[in-house]
């Protein structure tokens, strides 16, 4: 567990909208122990995506825009990491991981810096703190690749996870993920029974972040969105349930 596991965000809204932020790069530099390597990575297309619903917790994913993952068969190069906003300066926004994944690995080993100029992000740096490695991604402009990045959706991530779950994920890993996801789902169920729909939705969504194909959490989330009349979110949940069935 790292120092930043205990770090609390001040809940200040970042100056750049990170609700569903996407950054496209066609060149990057790997920096090990403060020294850049000489590798030529021009043409290595990467997509970095940051999502948040509350400007308190941010979810960071990286995509390989050139090819599919050799094992999982999808475009996800770095699985989703949960992060907090730890600092913002005139020229950058700094995120740092917190908590652990389903296998107990600390998200605090990762961080992300968005380098900005005139309210635009012109470079993104991924930090792997435990290995003292930074990877600086330069901004690219390519209409076709941008369209491909924009096509990656939460439903795509859900389908990729479900495929991995059904075909290649080890049973021990599945059991650990399912236990943690079910625990959050149960908390959501208690909140729902108390008519606390806001917290119920929060817990069900956390359960689905761990295990996107948790059908119990999906069914419960469907009830919540039906209760509050959020038809858009309801349709998204129904789409996932239909896919599973």
Short mmCIF file of the C-alpha atoms (twelve columns), coordinates in Angstrom:
data_MODEL
# 
_entry.id   MODEL 
# 
loop_
_atom_site.group_PDB 
_atom_site.id 
_atom_site.type_symbol 
_atom_site.label_atom_id 
_atom_site.label_alt_id 
_atom_site.label_comp_id 
_atom_site.label_asym_id 
_atom_site.label_seq_id 
_atom_site.Cartn_x 
_atom_site.Cartn_y 
_atom_site.Cartn_z 
_atom_site.pdbx_PDB_model_num 
ATOM 1   C CA . UNK A 1   0.000   0.000   0.000   1 
ATOM 2   C CA . UNK A 2   1.467   3.369   -0.985  1 
ATOM 3   C CA . UNK A 3   1.365   6.769   0.639   1 
ATOM 4   C CA . UNK A 4   -1.171  8.049   -1.857  1 
ATOM 5   C CA . UNK A 5   -3.613  5.265   -0.930  1 
ATOM 6   C CA . UNK A 6   -4.581  7.572   1.942   1 
ATOM 7   C CA . UNK A 7   -4.575  10.805  -0.037  1 
ATOM 8   C CA . UNK A 8   -7.907  12.604  -0.138  1 
ATOM 9   C CA . UNK A 9   -8.973  14.780  -3.029  1 
ATOM 10  C CA . UNK A 10  -10.244 18.260  -2.239  1 
ATOM 11  C CA . UNK A 11  -13.078 17.630  -4.710  1 
ATOM 12  C CA . UNK A 12  -12.141 20.764  -6.680  1 
ATOM 13  C CA . UNK A 13  -13.347 20.527  -10.245 1 
ATOM 14  C CA . UNK A 14  -10.438 20.391  -12.710 1 
ATOM 15  C CA . UNK A 15  -10.151 23.264  -15.167 1 
ATOM 16  C CA . UNK A 16  -10.521 20.829  -18.096 1 
ATOM 17  C CA . UNK A 17  -13.657 18.733  -18.476 1 
ATOM 18  C CA . UNK A 18  -12.662 15.141  -17.700 1 
ATOM 19  C CA . UNK A 19  -16.147 13.651  -17.798 1 
ATOM 20  C CA . UNK A 20  -15.042 11.617  -20.811 1 
ATOM 21  C CA . UNK A 21  -11.691 12.999  -21.921 1 
ATOM 22  C CA . UNK A 22  -9.843  11.340  -24.827 1 
ATOM 23  C CA . UNK A 23  -6.264  12.038  -25.918 1 
ATOM 24  C CA . UNK A 24  -4.690  10.644  -29.084 1 
ATOM 25  C CA . UNK A 25  -0.920  10.196  -29.452 1 
ATOM 26  C CA . UNK A 26  1.261   8.949   -32.309 1 
ATOM 27  C CA . UNK A 27  4.636   9.303   -30.565 1 
ATOM 28  C CA . UNK A 28  5.925   8.749   -27.055 1 
ATOM 29  C CA . UNK A 29  9.169   8.790   -25.083 1 
ATOM 30  C CA . UNK A 30  9.964   6.294   -22.337 1 
ATOM 31  C CA . UNK A 31  11.924  7.786   -19.442 1 
ATOM 32  C CA . UNK A 32  13.616  5.376   -17.034 1 
ATOM 33  C CA . UNK A 33  15.169  6.708   -13.818 1 
ATOM 34  C CA . UNK A 34  15.009  10.211  -15.263 1 
ATOM 35  C CA . UNK A 35  16.758  9.317   -18.524 1 
ATOM 36  C CA . UNK A 36  14.910  9.130   -21.856 1 
ATOM 37  C CA . UNK A 37  15.511  6.023   -23.950 1 
ATOM 38  C CA . UNK A 38  16.508  6.276   -27.605 1 
ATOM 39  C CA . UNK A 39  13.705  4.138   -29.013 1 
ATOM 40  C CA . UNK A 40  11.838  5.589   -31.998 1 
ATOM 41  C CA . UNK A 41  8.122   5.312   -31.235 1 
ATOM 42  C CA . UNK A 42  6.803   7.524   -34.018 1 
ATOM 43  C CA . UNK A 43  3.693   5.895   -35.425 1 
ATOM 44  C CA . UNK A 44  2.864   4.049   -32.183 1 
ATOM 45  C CA . UNK A 45  -0.733  5.179   -31.860 1 
ATOM 46  C CA . UNK A 46  -2.127  5.266   -28.334 1 
ATOM 47  C CA . UNK A 47  -5.420  6.492   -26.952 1 
ATOM 48  C CA . UNK A 48  -5.677  7.698   -23.350 1 
ATOM 49  C CA . UNK A 49  -9.133  7.999   -21.848 1 
ATOM 50  C CA . UNK A 50  -10.119 9.625   -18.533 1 
ATOM 51  C CA . UNK A 51  -13.657 9.339   -17.153 1 
ATOM 52  C CA . UNK A 52  -15.392 10.758  -14.095 1 
ATOM 53  C CA . UNK A 53  -18.955 11.229  -12.974 1 
ATOM 54  C CA . UNK A 54  -18.270 13.315  -9.854  1 
ATOM 55  C CA . UNK A 55  -14.866 15.020  -10.372 1 
ATOM 56  C CA . UNK A 56  -13.691 13.105  -7.325  1 
ATOM 57  C CA . UNK A 57  -12.797 9.681   -8.709  1 
ATOM 58  C CA . UNK A 58  -11.228 9.402   -12.161 1 
ATOM 59  C CA . UNK A 59  -10.858 6.240   -14.242 1 
ATOM 60  C CA . UNK A 60  -7.893  6.058   -16.624 1 
ATOM 61  C CA . UNK A 61  -7.605  3.546   -19.487 1 
ATOM 62  C CA . UNK A 62  -5.110  3.280   -22.335 1 
ATOM 63  C CA . UNK A 63  -5.775  1.794   -25.781 1 
ATOM 64  C CA . UNK A 64  -3.399  0.508   -28.441 1 
ATOM 65  C CA . UNK A 65  -4.692  2.016   -31.666 1 
ATOM 66  C CA . UNK A 66  -2.403  -0.089  -33.896 1 
ATOM 67  C CA . UNK A 67  -3.361  -3.634  -32.947 1 
ATOM 68  C CA . UNK A 68  -5.183  -5.878  -30.515 1 
ATOM 69  C CA . UNK A 69  -3.750  -7.196  -27.282 1 
ATOM 70  C CA . UNK A 70  -1.909  -10.478 -28.005 1 
ATOM 71  C CA . UNK A 71  -3.653  -12.302 -25.127 1 
ATOM 72  C CA . UNK A 72  -7.034  -10.682 -24.563 1 
ATOM 73  C CA . UNK A 73  -7.757  -9.870  -28.193 1 
ATOM 74  C CA . UNK A 74  -8.915  -6.326  -27.479 1 
ATOM 75  C CA . UNK A 75  -7.391  -2.853  -27.837 1 
ATOM 76  C CA . UNK A 76  -6.921  -2.210  -24.123 1 
ATOM 77  C CA . UNK A 77  -3.216  -1.818  -23.382 1 
ATOM 78  C CA . UNK A 78  -3.559  -0.623  -19.787 1 
ATOM 79  C CA . UNK A 79  -6.589  -1.758  -17.804 1 
ATOM 80  C CA . UNK A 80  -8.638  0.888   -16.046 1 
ATOM 81  C CA . UNK A 81  -6.918  2.542   -13.048 1 
ATOM 82  C CA . UNK A 82  -8.784  4.456   -10.341 1 
ATOM 83  C CA . UNK A 83  -7.230  7.848   -9.531  1 
ATOM 84  C CA . UNK A 84  -7.732  11.069  -7.565  1 
ATOM 85  C CA . UNK A 85  -6.897  14.657  -8.457  1 
ATOM 86  C CA . UNK A 86  -3.901  15.511  -6.263  1 
ATOM 87  C CA . UNK A 87  -2.804  18.852  -7.713  1 
ATOM 88  C CA . UNK A 88  -3.491  21.356  -10.458 1 
ATOM 89  C CA . UNK A 89  -1.136  24.070  -11.633 1 
ATOM 90  C CA . UNK A 90  -1.334  26.552  -14.490 1 
ATOM 91  C CA . UNK A 91  0.361   24.119  -16.852 1 
ATOM 92  C CA . UNK A 92  -0.750  20.687  -15.627 1 
ATOM 93  C CA . UNK A 93  -3.291  18.497  -13.876 1 
ATOM 94  C CA . UNK A 94  -1.874  15.667  -11.755 1 
ATOM 95  C CA . UNK A 95  -3.778  12.464  -10.965 1 
ATOM 96  C CA . UNK A 96  -2.580  9.661   -8.674  1 
ATOM 97  C CA . UNK A 97  -3.951  6.162   -8.231  1 
ATOM 98  C CA . UNK A 98  -5.541  5.027   -4.974  1 
ATOM 99  C CA . UNK A 99  -6.918  1.790   -3.590  1 
ATOM 100 C CA . UNK A 100 -6.273  -1.640  -5.074  1 
ATOM 101 C CA . UNK A 101 -7.515  -3.765  -7.940  1 
ATOM 102 C CA . UNK A 102 -9.290  -7.112  -7.563  1 
ATOM 103 C CA . UNK A 103 -5.962  -8.905  -7.167  1 
ATOM 104 C CA . UNK A 104 -4.710  -6.549  -4.454  1 
ATOM 105 C CA . UNK A 105 -2.263  -4.582  -6.635  1 
ATOM 106 C CA . UNK A 106 -2.027  -0.929  -5.599  1 
ATOM 107 C CA . UNK A 107 -3.342  1.687   -8.011  1 
ATOM 108 C CA . UNK A 108 -0.995  4.125   -6.227  1 
ATOM 109 C CA . UNK A 109 1.796   2.694   -8.366  1 
ATOM 110 C CA . UNK A 110 0.306   4.706   -11.258 1 
ATOM 111 C CA . UNK A 111 -0.252  8.354   -11.967 1 
ATOM 112 C CA . UNK A 112 -1.148  10.605  -14.889 1 
ATOM 113 C CA . UNK A 113 -0.165  14.180  -15.685 1 
ATOM 114 C CA . UNK A 114 -2.120  16.204  -18.240 1 
ATOM 115 C CA . UNK A 115 0.125   18.963  -19.572 1 
ATOM 116 C CA . UNK A 116 -1.927  21.935  -20.738 1 
ATOM 117 C CA . UNK A 117 -1.551  25.207  -22.564 1 
ATOM 118 C CA . UNK A 118 -4.375  27.682  -23.188 1 
ATOM 119 C CA . UNK A 119 -6.886  25.193  -21.734 1 
ATOM 120 C CA . UNK A 120 -5.774  22.502  -24.182 1 
ATOM 121 C CA . UNK A 121 -3.904  19.311  -23.307 1 
ATOM 122 C CA . UNK A 122 -0.831  18.983  -25.539 1 
ATOM 123 C CA . UNK A 123 0.931   16.100  -23.779 1 
ATOM 124 C CA . UNK A 124 0.060   13.330  -21.339 1 
ATOM 125 C CA . UNK A 125 2.572   11.558  -19.109 1 
ATOM 126 C CA . UNK A 126 1.881   8.163   -17.586 1 
ATOM 127 C CA . UNK A 127 3.808   7.524   -14.367 1 
ATOM 128 C CA . UNK A 128 4.711   4.049   -13.123 1 
ATOM 129 C CA . UNK A 129 6.009   5.109   -9.735  1 
ATOM 130 C CA . UNK A 130 6.996   1.674   -8.460  1 
ATOM 131 C CA . UNK A 131 9.368   1.240   -11.426 1 
ATOM 132 C CA . UNK A 132 10.493  4.894   -11.689 1 
ATOM 133 C CA . UNK A 133 9.299   4.983   -15.304 1 
ATOM 134 C CA . UNK A 134 7.481   7.815   -17.084 1 
ATOM 135 C CA . UNK A 135 6.053   7.620   -20.591 1 
ATOM 136 C CA . UNK A 136 5.386   10.977  -22.232 1 
ATOM 137 C CA . UNK A 137 2.754   10.861  -24.992 1 
ATOM 138 C CA . UNK A 138 2.768   13.632  -27.579 1 
ATOM 139 C CA . UNK A 139 -0.509  14.857  -29.044 1 
ATOM 140 C CA . UNK A 140 -1.410  13.705  -32.544 1 
ATOM 141 C CA . UNK A 141 -3.956  15.030  -34.992 1 
ATOM 142 C CA . UNK A 142 -5.521  12.352  -37.154 1 
ATOM 143 C CA . UNK A 143 -9.205  12.353  -38.004 1 
ATOM 144 C CA . UNK A 144 -9.488  8.657   -38.739 1 
ATOM 145 C CA . UNK A 145 -7.664  7.550   -35.582 1 
ATOM 146 C CA . UNK A 146 -9.655  10.044  -33.506 1 
ATOM 147 C CA . UNK A 147 -12.884 8.565   -34.799 1 
ATOM 148 C CA . UNK A 148 -11.642 5.096   -33.845 1 
ATOM 149 C CA . UNK A 149 -10.801 6.276   -30.333 1 
ATOM 150 C CA . UNK A 150 -14.202 7.902   -29.968 1 
ATOM 151 C CA . UNK A 151 -15.844 4.602   -30.875 1 
ATOM 152 C CA . UNK A 152 -14.466 2.956   -27.730 1 
ATOM 153 C CA . UNK A 153 -17.356 3.037   -25.306 1 
ATOM 154 C CA . UNK A 154 -18.266 1.655   -21.937 1 
ATOM 155 C CA . UNK A 155 -20.222 -1.034  -23.769 1 
ATOM 156 C CA . UNK A 156 -17.071 -2.048  -25.676 1 
ATOM 157 C CA . UNK A 157 -15.185 -2.366  -22.387 1 
ATOM 158 C CA . UNK A 158 -18.077 -4.398  -20.976 1 
ATOM 159 C CA . UNK A 159 -18.013 -6.768  -23.965 1 
ATOM 160 C CA . UNK A 160 -14.234 -7.156  -23.796 1 
ATOM 161 C CA . UNK A 161 -14.354 -7.975  -20.093 1 
ATOM 162 C CA . UNK A 162 -17.181 -10.464 -20.584 1 
ATOM 163 C CA . UNK A 163 -15.254 -12.201 -23.357 1 
ATOM 164 C CA . UNK A 164 -12.150 -12.384 -21.165 1 
ATOM 165 C CA . UNK A 165 -14.271 -13.675 -18.250 1 
ATOM 166 C CA . UNK A 166 -15.787 -16.438 -20.381 1 
ATOM 167 C CA . UNK A 167 -12.654 -17.545 -22.215 1 
ATOM 168 C CA . UNK A 168 -9.352  -16.895 -20.476 1 
ATOM 169 C CA . UNK A 169 -9.635  -15.491 -16.955 1 
ATOM 170 C CA . UNK A 170 -8.290  -17.860 -14.254 1 
ATOM 171 C CA . UNK A 171 -10.902 -19.194 -11.846 1 
ATOM 172 C CA . UNK A 172 -9.103  -17.846 -8.771  1 
ATOM 173 C CA . UNK A 173 -9.102  -14.327 -10.229 1 
ATOM 174 C CA . UNK A 174 -12.790 -14.625 -11.144 1 
ATOM 175 C CA . UNK A 175 -13.665 -15.697 -7.598  1 
ATOM 176 C CA . UNK A 176 -11.788 -12.776 -6.041  1 
ATOM 177 C CA . UNK A 177 -13.397 -10.273 -8.378  1 
ATOM 178 C CA . UNK A 178 -16.865 -11.749 -7.850  1 
ATOM 179 C CA . UNK A 179 -16.540 -11.656 -4.043  1 
ATOM 180 C CA . UNK A 180 -15.529 -8.004  -3.973  1 
ATOM 181 C CA . UNK A 181 -18.168 -7.046  -6.522  1 
ATOM 182 C CA . UNK A 182 -20.909 -8.913  -4.634  1 
ATOM 183 C CA . UNK A 183 -19.938 -7.183  -1.384  1 
ATOM 184 C CA . UNK A 184 -20.488 -3.788  -3.034  1 
ATOM 185 C CA . UNK A 185 -23.712 -5.003  -4.614  1 
ATOM 186 C CA . UNK A 186 -24.989 -6.002  -1.154  1 
ATOM 187 C CA . UNK A 187 -24.213 -2.522  0.192   1 
ATOM 188 C CA . UNK A 188 -26.168 -1.090  -2.711  1 
ATOM 189 C CA . UNK A 189 -29.096 -3.380  -1.976  1 
ATOM 190 C CA . UNK A 190 -29.233 -2.134  1.622   1 
ATOM 191 C CA . UNK A 191 -29.187 1.476   0.436   1 
ATOM 192 C CA . UNK A 192 -31.919 0.710   -2.119  1 
ATOM 193 C CA . UNK A 193 -34.114 -0.856  0.579   1 
ATOM 194 C CA . UNK A 194 -33.713 2.384   2.561   1 
ATOM 195 C CA . UNK A 195 -34.836 4.365   -0.514  1 
ATOM 196 C CA . UNK A 196 -31.341 5.898   -0.690  1 
ATOM 197 C CA . UNK A 197 -31.083 5.661   -4.472  1 
ATOM 198 C CA . UNK A 198 -28.052 7.934   -4.781  1 
ATOM 199 C CA . UNK A 199 -25.849 5.706   -2.619  1 
ATOM 200 C CA . UNK A 200 -27.407 2.575   -4.064  1 
ATOM 201 C CA . UNK A 201 -26.398 3.666   -7.569  1 
ATOM 202 C CA . UNK A 202 -22.901 4.518   -6.318  1 
ATOM 203 C CA . UNK A 203 -22.401 1.037   -4.847  1 
ATOM 204 C CA . UNK A 204 -23.893 -0.784  -7.835  1 
ATOM 205 C CA . UNK A 205 -21.655 1.170   -10.227 1 
ATOM 206 C CA . UNK A 206 -18.613 0.394   -8.056  1 
ATOM 207 C CA . UNK A 207 -19.558 -3.277  -8.167  1 
ATOM 208 C CA . UNK A 208 -19.751 -3.076  -11.962 1 
ATOM 209 C CA . UNK A 209 -16.419 -1.274  -12.190 1 
ATOM 210 C CA . UNK A 210 -14.859 -4.377  -10.637 1 
ATOM 211 C CA . UNK A 211 -17.035 -6.846  -12.521 1 
ATOM 212 C CA . UNK A 212 -18.927 -5.286  -15.453 1 
ATOM 213 C CA . UNK A 213 -20.880 -8.505  -16.108 1 
ATOM 214 C CA . UNK A 214 -22.269 -8.826  -12.570 1 
ATOM 215 C CA . UNK A 215 -25.867 -9.472  -13.579 1 
ATOM 216 C CA . UNK A 216 -27.238 -8.980  -10.040 1 
ATOM 217 C CA . UNK A 217 -25.706 -5.500  -9.860  1 
ATOM 218 C CA . UNK A 218 -26.998 -4.727  -13.354 1 
ATOM 219 C CA . UNK A 219 -30.531 -5.797  -12.411 1 
ATOM 220 C CA . UNK A 220 -30.395 -3.706  -9.243  1 
ATOM 221 C CA . UNK A 221 -29.053 -0.710  -11.136 1 
ATOM 222 C CA . UNK A 222 -31.904 -1.134  -13.594 1 
ATOM 223 C CA . UNK A 223 -34.368 -0.835  -10.699 1 
ATOM 224 C CA . UNK A 224 -32.664 2.328   -9.454  1 
ATOM 225 C CA . UNK A 225 -32.691 4.080   -12.806 1 
ATOM 226 C CA . UNK A 226 -36.303 3.075   -13.258 1 
ATOM 227 C CA . UNK A 227 -37.178 4.569   -9.866  1 
ATOM 228 C CA . UNK A 228 -35.506 7.921   -10.575 1 
ATOM 229 C CA . UNK A 229 -36.663 8.043   -14.195 1 
ATOM 230 C CA . UNK A 230 -33.247 8.164   -15.884 1 
ATOM 231 C CA . UNK A 231 -34.209 6.597   -19.207 1 
ATOM 232 C CA . UNK A 232 -30.808 7.051   -20.850 1 
ATOM 233 C CA . UNK A 233 -28.964 5.158   -18.121 1 
ATOM 234 C CA . UNK A 234 -31.759 2.606   -17.951 1 
ATOM 235 C CA . UNK A 235 -31.371 1.858   -21.664 1 
ATOM 236 C CA . UNK A 236 -27.615 1.333   -21.224 1 
ATOM 237 C CA . UNK A 237 -28.169 -1.198  -18.442 1 
ATOM 238 C CA . UNK A 238 -30.866 -3.028  -20.407 1 
ATOM 239 C CA . UNK A 239 -28.480 -3.251  -23.368 1 
ATOM 240 C CA . UNK A 240 -25.911 -4.995  -21.185 1 
ATOM 241 C CA . UNK A 241 -28.454 -7.362  -19.698 1 
ATOM 242 C CA . UNK A 242 -29.708 -8.268  -23.150 1 
ATOM 243 C CA . UNK A 243 -26.131 -8.976  -24.235 1 
ATOM 244 C CA . UNK A 244 -25.575 -11.312 -21.281 1 
ATOM 245 C CA . UNK A 245 -28.806 -13.190 -21.922 1 
# 
